[in-house]
Amino acid sequence: MDLHDHGLASDLEMMRQQAFERRQVLRWLLAGAATLPLMSCGGGSDAGGTAASGGVTGTSGGAGSVTIPTAGACTVIPEETGGPYPADGTNTNGGSIINVLNQTGVVRSDIRASFNGATGVAAGVPLTINLQLLNASGGCASLAGYAVYLWHCDRDGLYSLYSSGVTAQNYLRGVQETDSTGNLAFTTIFPGCYAGRMPHVHFEVYPSLAKAASAVNRIKTSQFTFPMATLNEAYAASGYTASVRNLAQISYAADNVFADGTSLQMATVTGNATDGYVVTLTVAVNG
C-alpha cells in the first residue's frame, strides 16, 4: 500500500453537545426582567470547571443533521493526546511513516471501509457521529469550512495500520469539512473497549480542508467518549465480548484522559444496539 499517494490535494480537486442549565437566566425570566443580555464567550465554566457549552439547540438524529448555534458562552474542548495510532504522519510503525492524510480517498463521510487500494471493512454496531465546531473566541459562532480528521479502533480494539492483523487496512479513518453551520458527520461503527482505556474517539481540527493535508496545521487534538449506559448496551451486541470484560476493569476516573472530567467530551447519544446509534457533540475551539 502506497502511503504517499496524491492525497488530500487530489480529493479537493475531485470534489457535549451538552446543554447548559441556565439557572440564572431562568431566574431573570421568572422575575420578569425587561431585557436579557447576551452572554459572551469567556468565563464559561463554573467554579468546578463545568462547561457552559455553547447554548446549542436544534435537532440531531441522522448524518448531516444541523444544529442551530445561539449566542452564548462556550469553553474550549481540552487538548488531549493523539495516542500512538494517529496515522497523520507524526509517527512511524515498522520503520515507516504512517500517514493517511496524503492518501487519495481520505476525505469521506463513511469510514467503515478501507480505501486507496485496501479492501477491508470494519464490522460492528452502526454509529453516526455528528460534530459541530464553534468558535470560542468569536461569540461561539459556527465554524464553516473547517475540517476534522477522525479515527478510532474497531470492535476488537484494534487500530488499522498499526495493530497486528490490520496493518494492511486503513478503515475507521477519514476527513470531513464542516458545512455553513459548522456541522459534519461520519458514518462508522461503535468502537470497542481495549484494556486500560475507556472507549473513545480521536479527532484533530484543522482551519481548512486544504490544511488538513498536514498534521502540522492542526489547531486542536482531542477525544470524546460515551455514556456508561450506552457502552453497556452496545457491548451486549455480537462481536463485543472482549469489550465487556475490558470495560469492567476501567472507569472514567481511572482513565488517563478522562480522569480530570468528561463534561466537554461526553457525547449525547440516541438509538440502540440493533438499529445503531447517533452521537452528537459540540466542539469549541479558538477559531
C-alpha positions in Angstrom: 0.0 0.0 0.0 1.4 3.4 -1.0 1.3 5.7 2.0 2.5 8.6 -0.1 -0.2 8.9 -2.8 -1.7 12.1 -4.3 -3.6 12.6 -1.1 -5.9 15.3 0.1 -5.0 17.7 -2.7 -6.3 15.2 -5.2 -9.5 14.8 -3.2 -10.0 18.6 -3.1 -9.8 18.7 -6.8 -12.3 15.8 -7.1 -14.9 17.2 -5.0 -21.2 17.6 24.8 -23.5 18.6 22.8 -24.2 19.3 26.4 -27.0 21.7 27.2 -26.0 24.4 29.8 -28.5 24.7 32.6 -29.1 28.4 32.6 -30.4 28.7 36.1 -29.5 32.4 36.4 -31.2 33.1 33.1 -34.4 31.3 34.2 -34.4 33.4 37.4 -34.2 36.6 35.2 -37.1 35.3 33.1 -39.2 34.4 36.0 -38.5 37.7 37.6 -39.9 39.4 34.5 -36.7 41.1 33.5 -37.3 43.5 30.8 -34.2 42.6 28.8 -32.0 39.5 28.6 -28.3 40.3 28.0 -26.4 38.1 25.6 -23.7 36.0 27.1 -20.3 36.4 25.6 -17.6 33.8 25.2 -15.2 33.5 28.1 -15.9 32.8 31.7 -17.8 29.7 30.5 -17.0 27.5 33.5 -18.5 27.2 36.9 -16.3 27.0 40.0 -15.9 23.3 39.4 -14.8 23.8 35.8 -18.0 22.6 34.3 -18.5 23.8 30.7 -21.1 26.4 29.7 -21.3 24.6 26.5 -22.5 26.8 23.8 -26.2 27.2 24.1 -26.7 24.9 21.1 -30.2 24.0 20.2 -31.8 22.1 17.4 -32.3 18.5 16.3 -29.9 15.7 15.6 -30.6 12.2 14.5 -29.0 11.4 11.2 -25.9 12.0 9.3 -25.6 15.7 8.4 -28.3 16.9 10.7 -27.9 20.5 11.6 -27.9 22.2 15.0 -28.5 25.9 15.4 -26.0 27.8 17.4 -27.1 30.7 19.6 -25.1 33.5 21.2 -23.7 32.3 24.4 -20.6 31.1 26.3 -18.6 28.1 25.3 -15.5 26.5 26.7 -12.6 25.2 24.5 -12.5 21.4 24.5 -9.5 20.1 26.3 -6.3 19.3 24.4 -5.6 15.6 24.5 -3.0 13.2 23.3 -3.4 11.8 19.7 -2.2 8.5 21.1 0.2 6.1 19.5 -2.0 5.3 16.4 -2.8 8.7 14.7 -1.6 7.8 11.1 -1.3 11.5 10.5 2.4 11.5 9.6 3.6 12.2 13.1 5.0 8.8 13.9 6.1 5.5 12.4 5.3 1.9 12.5 7.8 -0.8 11.4 10.2 1.9 10.5 7.8 3.7 8.0 5.9 6.9 8.5 2.2 6.2 8.7 0.1 9.0 7.1 -3.4 8.7 5.6 -3.8 12.5 5.3 -1.9 12.3 2.0 -3.8 9.4 0.6 -6.4 9.7 -2.1 -9.9 9.0 -0.8 -9.3 10.1 2.8 -12.0 12.8 2.5 -15.1 10.8 3.1 -18.1 10.6 5.4 -18.4 6.7 5.6 -15.2 5.5 7.2 -16.2 1.8 7.7 -14.3 0.5 4.6 -10.6 0.8 3.8 -9.7 3.0 0.9 -6.9 3.7 -1.6 -6.4 0.1 -2.6 -7.1 -1.6 0.8 -10.3 -3.6 0.8 -11.2 -4.4 4.5 -14.5 -3.3 6.1 -14.9 -2.9 9.8 -17.9 -4.7 11.2 -19.9 -3.6 14.3 -22.9 -1.8 15.6 -23.7 1.1 13.2 -22.7 4.6 14.5 -23.3 8.1 13.2 -21.1 10.8 14.6 -22.4 14.4 14.3 -19.9 17.2 15.3 -20.4 20.9 15.3 -17.4 23.2 15.5 -17.9 26.5 17.4 -15.5 29.5 17.7 -14.9 30.0 21.4 -13.0 33.3 20.7 -15.7 34.6 18.4 -19.0 34.6 20.1 -19.4 30.9 19.8 -20.3 31.3 16.1 -20.3 28.2 14.0 -17.1 27.5 12.1 -17.7 26.8 8.4 -15.1 25.4 6.1 -13.0 23.9 8.9 -12.0 20.2 8.8 -11.9 17.3 11.2 -9.7 14.2 10.9 -11.3 11.4 13.0 -10.1 7.9 13.8 -10.9 5.1 16.3 -10.3 1.4 17.0 -12.5 -1.4 15.6 -14.8 -3.5 17.7 -11.8 -5.7 18.6 -9.9 -2.7 20.0 -7.5 -2.8 17.0 -6.3 0.3 15.1 -5.8 0.0 11.4 -2.3 0.4 10.0 -0.8 -0.3 13.5 -2.3 -3.3 15.2 -1.4 -6.9 14.4 -3.7 -8.3 11.8 -5.0 -5.0 10.4 -1.7 -3.3 9.4 -2.8 -3.6 5.7 -6.1 -1.8 6.4 -6.8 1.9 6.9 -10.5 1.8 7.8 -12.1 3.9 10.6 -10.2 6.9 9.5 -11.4 9.9 7.5 -11.6 13.6 7.0 -14.7 15.8 6.6 -15.2 19.5 6.1 -17.8 21.5 8.1 -20.8 23.0 6.3 -22.1 26.5 6.6 -23.4 25.8 10.1 -20.2 24.2 11.3 -21.6 20.7 11.2 -20.1 17.5 9.7 -21.0 13.8 10.1 -19.2 10.4 9.9 -20.8 7.0 9.4 -18.8 4.4 11.2 -19.1 1.5 13.8 -19.2 1.6 17.5 -15.6 1.3 18.8 -14.6 -1.5 21.1 -13.0 -1.2 24.6 -9.5 -2.3 24.8 -7.6 -2.9 28.1 -6.6 0.2 30.0 -8.8 2.8 28.3 -12.4 3.9 28.3 -13.9 3.7 24.9 -13.1 6.8 22.9 -12.8 8.5 19.5 -9.8 10.6 18.5 -10.0 13.7 16.3 -8.0 16.6 15.1 -9.3 20.0 14.0 -7.9 21.9 11.0 -8.6 25.5 9.9 -9.5 24.3 6.4 -9.8 21.2 4.3 -6.6 22.1 2.3 -4.6 22.5 5.6 -5.8 19.0 6.7 -3.3 17.6 4.3 -0.6 18.0 7.0 -0.7 17.4 10.8 1.5 20.5 11.4 -1.6 22.6 10.6 -3.8 21.1 13.3 -5.2 23.5 15.8 -6.8 21.1 18.3 -6.3 17.4 19.1 -8.9 15.8 21.4 -11.0 12.8 22.2 -14.6 12.1 23.2 -16.4 9.3 25.0 -19.8 7.8 25.5 -22.2 7.4 28.5 -21.8 4.2 30.5 -25.4 3.1 29.8 -24.7 3.3 26.1 -21.5 1.3 26.5 -23.1 -1.4 28.4 -25.9 -1.7 25.9 -23.7 -1.6 22.8 -21.3 -4.2 24.1 -24.1 -6.7 24.6 -24.2 -6.9 20.8 -22.5 -9.7 18.9 -18.7 -9.2 18.5 -18.0 -7.1 21.6 -17.4 -9.9 24.1 -13.8 -8.7 24.9 -15.2 -5.1 25.4 -17.5 -6.3 28.2 -14.5 -7.7 30.0 -12.2 -4.7 29.4 -14.9 -2.2 30.4 -15.4 -3.9 33.7 -11.8 -3.2 34.6 -11.7 0.6 33.9 -13.6 3.8 34.7 -13.7 7.4 33.7 -12.0 8.3 37.0 -9.1 5.9 36.3 -8.7 6.7 32.6 -5.6 8.6 31.7 -7.5 11.1 29.5 -10.9 11.4 31.1 -9.9 11.3 34.8 -10.0 15.1 35.0 -13.6 15.2 33.8 -15.8 14.4 30.8 -18.2 17.4 30.8 -16.8 18.7 27.4 -16.1 15.3 26.0 -19.2 13.3 26.7 -21.2 12.7 23.6 -25.0 12.8 23.6 -26.4 9.5 22.3 -29.7 8.4 20.8 -30.5 5.0 19.2 -29.9 1.4 20.2 -27.6 -1.5 19.5 -30.0 -3.0 17.0 -30.7 0.0 14.8 -27.5 1.8 15.5 -26.5 4.9 17.5 -26.3 8.6 16.7 -23.8 10.6 18.8 -23.7 14.4 18.9 -21.0 16.7 20.3 -20.4 20.4 20.0 -16.6 21.2 19.9 -15.5 24.7 20.8 -12.1 25.8 19.6 -10.3 29.1 19.2 -11.0 29.7 15.5 
